[in-house]
Amino acid sequence: MQRLRASRSQPLQPRPIWLTVLPLLFVLLIAGSHPVEAEAGSGQCTGYPSPHLRMGVNVAKEGGVSIDDYDVTELYAGWYHDYNQQMAPAHPVGMLYHQMLRTHIDTSRLDALIGDLVDANPGAVWVLGNEPDRPGQDGMIPEDYAAFYHDTYTFLKARDPTSRVAIGAIVQATPLRLRYLDMVLAAYEEQYGVPLPTDMWTLHGFNLPENCGWGADIPPGMEEFRAEGVPCFTRYSEHGNLETFKARIRAFRGWMLDNGYRDYPLNLSEYGILLPPPHGFTYPVVSKYMLASFDFLLNTTDSASGYPADSNRLVQQFAWFSLNYYAYGEPISGLNGNLYNHDSRQIQPLGQDFAAYAEKRVLSTIDLQVTALDAVPQANPGLPMTLQGTFINRGGIAATNVAMRFWDGNPTDGGQLLGTAPAKPQVLPDCYHQYTSEFTWSPTASGSYTIYADLTADNLARDQELSNNQQQLTVLVNEGIAVTATPQPTPVPTATATPLPDQTDITVGPTTGGTLRRTDQNGNRVTVQILGDSVTESTTFRLQTSEEETDSASQAARQFASQEFTVVAERAGTIIEDFVLQNPAILTIEYDDKDVVYSSHVGVTEQNATTVEDDMTLYVYNSATRTWQSDGITLLDRDVDANQLRVITEALGRFGLYGSTPTDVNILFLPVLMK
């Protein structure tokens, strides 16, 4: 850990009292798999079924601690990294883990040093280095980092073609550090004759001076560009400037676009507030910054530079610094922004704020899918063969105690259970984590067998799509032939495209869910999916047209409106005001191109409306303030080609859709649906 002291000559008043600056500005990553040489991936595993899976934390291992030393079940974070690598990573409450290889590793001995590690973690995310642009971390001149990256990337892809490799994050996306990356790309292509290949990009998102006595410093080998560095702050508050933070995220996505990497995920693997309370960053200030950054990172899209496979979001995953670093104070001059106290291991008020935000964005669903079923013939009838199935979980939370069962014949139509493979205690919500189950079967006679495999789990009731939980194949067993099984996998039938009828009221119980649907005269539909465990007692939900208000404020709010819809909850025939679900509901809204134009600012036409759709957001009406608010509404995905938006929210009420975010939401409201 490097400690940098503030210079007396910097033009900052008063003289800084925090003299321990920025240890460990770390890194990480995530998402899609790509071919070896700098080509965009197939998008096989795009998106995150639950928004909380995008939200991560940085774990500081100083003092010999690990994530297991903290009760992160109360945090609701979806992933973490600890600037290291683990042979068998911990996955508390289904949290995903990203491996990291530091630049000091001897790349001539990778087989001996990490071969077994790679074998034990197929499909893992590997971040290559931590802040290679910063002295005191993994600082390297661009040419040396390009060589380290090439050797390590090449080894990982040869050892495990399913591995996902990411470039180590720079400290911040300033012009000086983007120049550093330009030099890395140029050095790689000059040395190896091809563009730098990667599966994803990582970035750190701090606001720090560079050409100063403290902060991010000048990248190695770039002293001649010192004048381009961010100068000393005139006010410490710039460290927490949210608009600067946002602008740098956009700048990095623009840099990715310019260099041919738009079709790659971006992981903001470390960011936060480092300066201590005496410099103005008290708990309320840090909390406000953190929560506002979450809103930006979860919901912001850009049709010009965002990641197309993820609804053009700018950022796919992000991690707050930190879970547990030492706090500022005696005897250790630590850092701000910690969610847990390092020593007492108790959650802090900032951690409680993180948890309250994340908990509202957990979709407690699983989606088990059998991806392959095969048979390995061993001998003739009466002798064993191995049945092997592969499966994943594309839901929002981990599936627990998942077991694969093997059947002779359809299990729903009199099939005979052949046996059950040992259960997997936890199946992570990540389609890159593939699980394999095997069962040894001895056919009793020759002939044709239709073998089925299906999945069970302790929380199977949370599976939203049971049709993909099984797979079948035909096994031919022939007398006297050594190779006795010829697997012929049968695809799971695709669901019918026939639209379901409208359903404007449903009643659900504590463990059941249901779906509201209503279609307007133009064929556009609103769907509201109420998940299980959303209520504590039987509750009726209704999707209906809002009654017209007669007061002038509401009339002004709807002066551009043609449609709107309301979702209400009732018990014993009485509407429950301000009803909040225990599990977020999933709202799907379809709209017309004309709605985009109609709901937007002056100057928007059907020809340029695509840009407006990037900002299209569902709002809920606050009757107390007579304003439309988007707080608590989180984007799942948007499809601008299909004119469809999906969001989640715990709060019910009267909803409306905006195009461009209006200055005054009371004036530019476009309620969607229902006449």
Long-range contacts (C-beta under 8 A, 24 or more apart in sequence): 1-62, 1-136, 2-135, 2-136, 2-137, 3-333, 4-136, 4-213, 4-214, 4-215, 4-217, 5-213, 5-214, 6-213, 6-214, 7-212, 7-213, 7-214, 7-232, 8-213, 9-213, 10-212, 10-213, 10-214, 10-232, 11-232, 11-234, 12-232, 12-233, 12-234, 12-235, 12-236, 16-214, 16-236, 16-279, 17-278, 17-279, 18-275, 18-276, 18-278, 18-279, 18-328, 18-333, 19-333, 20-333, 20-334, 21-214, 21-215, 21-274, 22-206, 22-208, 22-214, 22-215, 22-216, 22-274, 22-335, 23-136, 23-335, 24-60, 24-83, 24-130, 24-137, 24-325, 25-130, 25-131, 25-134, 25-137, 25-171, 25-204, 25-206, 25-216, 25-270, 25-321, 26-58, 26-81, 26-83, 26-130, 26-131, 26-137, 26-169, 26-204, 26-269, 26-270, 26-321, 27-81, 27-83, 27-100, 27-127, 27-129, 27-130, 27-131, 27-168, 27-169, 27-202, 27-204, 27-269, 27-270, 28-56, 28-58, 28-81, 28-98, 28-100, 28-125, 28-127, 28-166, 28-169, 28-202, 28-267, 28-269, 28-270, 28-317, 28-319, 29-98, 29-125, 29-127, 29-164, 29-166, 29-200, 29-201, 29-202, 29-265, 29-267, 29-269, 29-317, 30-79, 30-96, 30-98, 30-125, 30-164, 30-166, 30-200, 30-265, 30-267, 30-316, 30-317, 31-164, 31-200, 31-265, 31-267, 31-310, 31-316, 31-317, 32-164, 32-199, 32-200, 32-264, 32-265, 32-309, 33-162, 33-164, 33-199, 33-432, 34-197, 34-198, 34-199, 34-264, 35-197, 36-157, 36-197, 37-194, 37-195, 37-197, 38-194, 38-195, 38-196, 38-197, 38-198, 38-260, 38-261, 39-197, 40-262, 40-263, 40-264, 41-199, 41-263, 41-264, 43-309, 44-431, 45-430, 45-431, 45-432, 46-309, 46-310, 47-309, 47-310, 47-311, 47-637, 48-78, 48-316, 48-317, 49-363, 49-365, 49-367, 49-394, 49-395, 49-396, 49-429, 50-78, 50-361, 50-362, 50-363, 50-364, 50-365, 50-395, 50-396, 50-397, 50-429, 51-298, 51-361, 51-362, 51-363, 51-634, 51-635, 51-636, 51-648, 52-76, 52-77, 52-78, 52-358, 52-359, 52-361, 52-362, 52-363, 52-396, 53-78, 53-79, 53-96, 53-317, 53-396, 53-429, 53-430, 54-78, 54-297, 54-298, 54-315, 54-316, 54-317, 54-318, 55-79, 55-294, 55-298, 55-317, 55-318, 55-320, 55-354, 55-358, 55-361, 56-80, 56-81, 56-269, 56-317, 56-318, 56-319, 56-320, 57-319, 57-320, 57-322, 57-323, 57-339, 58-82, 58-83, 58-269, 58-270, 58-319, 58-320, 58-321, 58-322, 58-323, 58-325, 59-322, 59-323, 59-324, 60-322, 60-323, 60-324, 60-325, 60-326, 60-342, 62-325, 62-326, 62-342, 63-326, 63-342, 63-343, 65-324, 65-342, 65-345, 66-90, 67-92, 67-95, 67-323, 68-92, 69-345, 70-323, 70-324, 70-340, 70-345, 71-345, 71-347, 72-323, 74-347, 74-355, 75-323, 75-339, 75-347, 75-351, 75-354, 75-355, 75-358, 76-354, 76-355, 76-358, 76-359, 76-361, 76-362, 77-354, 77-358, 78-317, 78-358, 79-317, 79-319, 80-319, 80-323, 81-127, 81-269, 81-319, 83-130, 85-114, 85-117, 87-116, 87-117, 87-120, 87-121, 88-120, 89-121, 91-398, 91-426, 91-428, 93-398, 94-397, 94-398, 94-426, 94-428, 94-429, 96-428, 96-429, 96-430, 98-124, 98-125, 98-126, 98-127, 98-267, 98-269, 99-124, 99-125, 99-126, 99-127, 100-126, 100-127, 100-128, 100-129, 100-130, 101-126, 101-127, 101-128, 101-129, 101-152, 102-129, 102-130, 102-138, 103-128, 103-129, 103-132, 103-138, 103-140, 103-145, 103-148, 103-168, 104-138, 105-152, 107-147, 107-148, 107-151, 107-152, 107-155, 110-151, 110-152, 110-155, 111-155, 111-159, 114-155, 115-159, 118-156, 118-159, 118-160, 118-163, 119-159, 119-160, 121-160, 122-160, 122-162, 122-163, 122-434, 123-160, 123-162, 123-163, 123-164, 123-432, 123-433, 123-434, 124-160, 124-163, 124-164, 125-164, 125-166, 125-200, 126-152, 126-156, 126-163, 126-164, 126-165, 126-166, 127-166, 127-167, 127-168, 127-169, 127-202, 127-269, 128-152, 128-153, 128-165, 128-166, 128-167, 128-168, 129-167, 129-168, 130-168, 130-169, 131-168, 131-169, 131-170, 131-171, 131-204, 132-168, 132-170, 132-184, 133-170, 133-171, 133-177, 133-180, 133-219, 133-220, 134-170, 134-171, 134-216, 134-217, 134-219, 135-217, 135-218, 135-220, 136-217, 138-168, 139-219, 139-220, 140-220, 141-220, 141-221, 142-180, 142-183, 142-184, 142-186, 142-187, 142-221, 143-183, 143-187, 143-191, 143-221, 145-184, 145-187, 146-184, 146-187, 146-188, 146-191, 146-196, 147-187, 147-191, 149-184, 149-188, 149-196, 150-188, 150-191, 150-192, 153-197, 153-198, 162-432, 164-199, 164-200, 164-432, 165-198, 165-199, 165-200, 166-198, 166-199, 166-200, 166-201, 166-202, 166-267, 167-196, 167-198, 167-201, 167-202, 168-202, 169-202, 169-203, 169-204, 169-267, 169-269, 169-270, 170-203, 170-204, 170-219, 171-204, 171-206, 171-208, 171-216, 172-204, 172-205, 172-206, 172-207, 172-208, 172-216, 172-248, 173-203, 173-205, 173-248, 173-249, 173-251, 173-252, 173-255, 174-210, 174-229, 174-230, 174-248, 175-228, 176-210, 176-218, 176-219, 176-222, 176-225, 176-228, 176-229, 176-230, 177-210, 177-216, 177-219, 178-251, 178-252, 178-255, 179-222, 179-225, 179-228, 180-219, 180-222, 181-255, 182-259, 183-221, 183-222, 185-259, 195-260, 198-261, 198-264, 199-264, 200-264, 200-265, 200-266, 200-267, 200-316, 201-252, 201-256, 201-261, 201-264, 201-265, 201-266, 201-267, 202-266, 202-267, 202-268, 202-269, 203-249, 203-252, 203-266, 203-267, 203-268, 203-269, 204-268, 204-269, 204-270, 204-271, 205-245, 205-248, 205-249, 205-268, 205-270, 205-271, 205-318, 206-239, 206-270, 206-271, 206-272, 206-274, 207-238, 207-239, 207-240, 207-241, 207-244, 207-245, 207-248, 208-239, 208-274, 209-233, 236-275, 236-279, 236-280, 236-281, 237-280, 239-273, 239-274, 239-275, 239-279, 239-281, 240-273, 240-275, 240-280, 240-281, 240-285, 240-286, 240-289, 242-289, 242-292, 242-293, 242-296, 245-271, 245-293, 245-296, 246-296, 246-300, 249-296, 249-297, 249-300, 249-314, 249-315, 250-302, 250-305, 250-314, 253-302, 253-305, 253-306, 253-314, 254-305, 256-305, 257-304, 257-305, 262-305, 262-307, 262-308, 263-307, 263-308, 263-309, 264-307, 265-307, 265-309, 265-310, 265-316, 265-317, 266-307, 266-314, 266-315, 266-316, 267-315, 267-316, 267-317, 267-318, 267-319, 268-297, 268-315, 268-317, 268-318, 268-319, 269-317, 269-318, 269-319, 270-319, 270-321, 271-318, 271-319, 271-320, 271-321, 272-320, 272-321, 272-322, 272-336, 272-337, 273-336, 273-337, 274-321, 274-335, 274-336, 274-337, 275-336, 276-328, 276-335, 276-336, 277-328, 277-336, 278-328, 281-336, 283-349, 283-350, 286-336, 286-337, 286-350, 287-349, 287-350, 287-353, 290-320, 290-337, 290-350, 290-353, 290-354, 291-353, 291-357, 294-357, 298-361, 298-634, 298-635, 299-617, 299-634, 299-635, 301-614, 301-635, 301-638, 302-614, 303-610, 303-611, 303-613, 303-614, 303-640, 304-611, 306-614, 310-637, 311-635, 311-637, 311-638, 311-639, 312-614, 312-638, 312-640, 313-635, 320-354, 360-584, 360-632, 360-650, 361-584, 361-634, 361-648, 362-396, 362-397, 362-583, 362-584, 363-395, 363-396, 363-397, 363-531, 363-583, 363-584, 363-586, 363-648, 364-396, 364-397, 364-462, 364-531, 364-532, 364-533, 364-583, 365-395, 365-396, 365-397, 365-462, 365-463, 365-464, 365-531, 366-393, 366-395, 366-396, 366-397, 366-398, 366-399, 366-427, 366-429, 366-457, 366-459, 366-460, 366-462, 366-463, 366-464, 367-393, 367-394, 367-395, 367-463, 367-464, 367-465, 367-468, 368-392, 368-393, 368-395, 368-399, 368-402, 368-427, 368-455, 368-457, 368-460, 368-463, 368-468, 368-469, 369-393, 369-394, 369-431, 369-465, 369-468, 369-469, 370-404, 370-453, 370-454, 370-455, 370-468, 370-469, 370-470, 370-471, 370-492, 371-434, 371-471, 372-471, 372-489, 373-451, 373-453, 373-471, 373-472, 373-473, 373-487, 373-489, 374-473, 374-487, 374-489, 375-451, 375-473, 375-475, 375-485, 375-487, 376-485, 377-482, 377-483, 377-484, 377-485, 377-486, 378-484, 379-482, 379-484, 380-477, 380-479, 380-480, 380-481, 380-482, 380-484, 381-443, 381-444, 381-445, 381-446, 381-477, 381-479, 381-484, 382-442, 382-443, 382-444, 383-442, 384-440, 384-441, 384-442, 385-440, 385-441, 385-442, 385-443, 385-475, 385-484, 385-485, 386-438, 386-439, 386-440, 386-441, 387-418, 387-438, 387-439, 387-440, 387-441, 387-451, 387-453, 388-436, 388-437, 388-438, 389-421, 389-436, 389-437, 389-438, 389-453, 389-471, 390-434, 390-435, 390-436, 391-427, 391-434, 391-435, 391-437, 391-455, 392-427, 392-430, 392-431, 392-433, 392-434, 392-435, 393-427, 393-428, 393-429, 393-430, 393-431, 393-433, 394-429, 394-431, 395-429, 395-462, 395-463, 395-464, 396-429, 397-429, 397-459, 397-462, 398-426, 398-427, 398-428, 398-429, 399-426, 399-427, 399-429, 399-457, 399-458, 399-459, 399-460, 399-463, 400-425, 400-426, 400-427, 400-457, 400-458, 400-459, 401-425, 401-457, 401-458, 402-427, 402-435, 402-455, 402-456, 402-457, 403-437, 403-455, 403-456, 403-457, 404-437, 404-439, 404-453, 404-454, 404-455, 405-453, 405-454, 405-455, 405-456, 406-439, 406-441, 406-451, 406-452, 406-453, 407-451, 407-452, 407-453, 407-454, 408-449, 408-450, 408-451, 408-452, 409-450, 409-452, 410-450, 410-452, 410-472, 411-452, 411-454, 411-470, 415-452, 418-451, 427-457, 443-475, 443-477, 443-484, 445-477, 446-477, 446-478, 446-479, 447-476, 447-477, 448-474, 448-475, 448-476, 448-477, 449-474, 449-475, 449-476, 449-477, 450-474, 450-475, 451-475, 461-511, 461-532, 462-532, 467-492, 467-493, 467-495, 468-492, 499-525, 504-542, 504-543, 504-544, 505-540, 505-541, 505-542, 505-543, 506-530, 506-540, 506-541, 507-538, 507-539, 507-540, 507-541, 508-532, 508-534, 508-535, 508-538, 508-539, 508-541, 509-535, 509-537, 509-538, 510-535, 510-536, 510-537, 514-541, 516-541, 516-542, 516-543, 516-567, 517-543, 518-543, 518-565, 518-673, 518-674, 520-563, 520-673, 520-674, 520-675, 521-675, 522-592, 524-589, 524-590, 524-591, 524-592, 524-595, 524-643, 524-672, 524-673, 525-588, 525-590, 526-565, 526-587, 526-588, 526-589, 526-590, 526-672, 526-673, 526-674, 527-586, 527-587, 527-588, 528-567, 528-585, 528-586, 528-587, 529-585, 529-586, 529-587, 529-588, 530-581, 530-585, 531-583, 531-584, 531-585, 531-586, 532-583, 533-582, 533-583, 534-581, 534-582, 534-583, 534-585, 535-569, 535-581, 535-582, 536-582, 537-571, 538-571, 539-569, 539-570, 539-571, 539-576, 540-569, 540-570, 540-571, 541-567, 541-568, 541-569, 541-570, 541-652, 542-567, 542-568, 542-570, 543-567, 543-674, 544-568, 544-674, 545-674, 545-675, 546-654, 546-671, 553-626, 553-666, 554-626, 556-666, 556-667, 557-621, 557-626, 557-628, 557-665, 557-666, 557-667, 557-669, 558-669, 558-671, 559-667, 560-598, 560-599, 560-667, 560-668, 560-669, 560-670, 561-656, 561-669, 561-670, 561-671, 562-595, 562-598, 562-670, 562-671, 562-675, 563-671, 563-672, 563-673, 563-674, 563-675, 564-654, 564-655, 564-656, 564-671, 564-672, 564-673, 564-674, 565-654, 565-655, 565-671, 565-672, 565-673, 565-674, 566-653, 566-654, 566-655, 567-652, 567-653, 567-655, 568-652, 568-653, 569-652, 578-651, 578-653, 579-651, 579-652, 580-650, 580-651, 580-652, 581-650, 581-651, 581-652, 582-650, 583-650, 584-634, 584-648, 584-649, 584-650, 585-648, 585-649, 585-650, 585-652, 586-636, 586-646, 586-647, 586-648, 587-618, 587-646, 587-647, 587-648, 587-649, 587-655, 588-644, 588-645, 588-646, 589-618, 589-644, 589-645, 589-646, 589-647, 589-657, 589-672, 589-673, 590-642, 590-643, 590-644, 591-616, 591-643, 591-644, 591-645, 591-657, 591-672, 592-643, 593-643, 595-643, 595-657, 595-670, 595-672, 596-643, 596-659, 597-659, 598-659, 598-670, 599-657, 599-658, 599-659, 599-668, 599-669, 599-670, 600-659, 600-660, 600-668, 601-659, 601-660, 601-662, 601-668, 604-659, 604-660, 609-659, 610-640, 612-659, 612-660, 613-638, 613-640, 613-659, 615-658, 615-659, 615-660, 615-661, 616-645, 616-657, 616-658, 616-659, 617-657, 617-658, 617-661, 618-645, 618-647, 618-649, 618-655, 618-656, 618-657, 618-672, 619-655, 619-656, 619-657, 619-658, 619-665, 619-669, 620-649, 620-651, 620-653, 620-654, 620-655, 620-656, 621-653, 621-654, 621-655, 621-656, 626-666, 627-665, 627-666, 628-656, 628-658, 628-665, 628-666, 628-669, 629-665
